[in-house]
């Protein structure tokens, strides 16, 4: 597997500083973590997986190992496998799939597979390489909500981890701008709720509530977990904590083994 160099400027720090408006930010973070920590997902035996969905990380690795030739002949299937790997937290597997397919395709990867690789790299902290991939897809000038949202995600992580308050605010404003573009251009509820959350971090609570309400008017994401988690976050931003707690619990109940997604929600 190829090694990716890291720019020290974009290495994320684990410790985060809280600035003004900390009580409101802390309320959201505490409620979200408290509910998600208590919720338990059902075992694989009780899960009713959607057609084509793999619910076990071991099954994913076995499919990739035993049926690699099939995936290398069908890049769309490879992209679906890579996305499932991300859901289960198998980010190194996603990167392996993308790079192996890239070698076969002479670097001409389908957009969904590039997006899956960028998300995997972002989740393991390889922000510089993730941004390189997203820039190839248009980055901040992209027209699709997913690329805009993934690019915004990098800036959000940089902003929330920054120790310099001015730089943190700059990155967070950029992240909110891109998330809001994803909401406006693509009607993305994912982008909308993240734009609302960042508005809280920037202490613009009226804007946060407005974006949360607007997000709830978008089309469902065809993903029950994210639909429930989005509604929960919107309720929390609007200070409906009882409703938020109920929705977060429902989201965890359908999450199955998608602990990477649950962990992302907890942030």
C-alpha positions, 0 to 999 in steps of 0.5 A: 500500500502506498504511503502518504506524506503528511503536512504538519500544518494539517495534522489534527490534534486530539485536544480541543479548546473551548472558547466563548459560548462554551455552555451552549456548545457543551450542552450539545456535545454532552447530550449527544455523547450521553445518549449515544454512550448508553445506546446499544446496537443489536447483534448481527443475528438480529439485523435485517440487512438491506440487499447487498449490504455486508454487516460484518467486517470479517465478511468484507475482508473475505469478499475482497480477498476471495472475489477481488477479480470480480471487483476489479472488473466492476468498479461500481461494485468496488465502490459499494464495497469501499463505502460499506467498509467505511461504515464499519470503520474498516478505513484501511480496507477502503484505501486498499480497495481504492488503490488496487482499483487505481492500479488496474484502472491506470488512475481513472477511478470512479467518483464514488470510489474516490469519495470513499477513499477521501472519507477513509483518509480523513477519518484516519487523519490523513487530511492532506491526502484527502484534500488532494483527492477532493481537489481533483474532484473539484474541491471547494468549486465542486457542484455535487453535495458529497464532494462539498461536504467531504471537503467541508469535513476536513476544514471542520476537523481542522477548525475544531482541533486548532489551538489558534482561535483566529485560524480555528474561526477561519477554518470553521467559516470555510467549512460552514460555507461549503456545507451550506453550498451542499445544502443549497446546491444539492439539497443535502440534509447531511450538509445542512445539519453540519452547517447548523452544527458549525453555526453553533460552534461559531455562536450564531445560534439563530443561524443554527436554528434556521439551518436546522429547520431548513435541513428537516425540509430536505429529502430523506437520505435513503439511509435510516441511521443518518436520517434519524441522526440528522433529525436528532441533531436538528432537535438538539440544536433547537433545544428539544432535548427529549426528542433528540434523545429519543431519536439518537436512541432510535438511530443507534438501534438501527446502526448495527456494526456501523460504529464508525458512523456512530463515532462520527455522530458523537463528535 
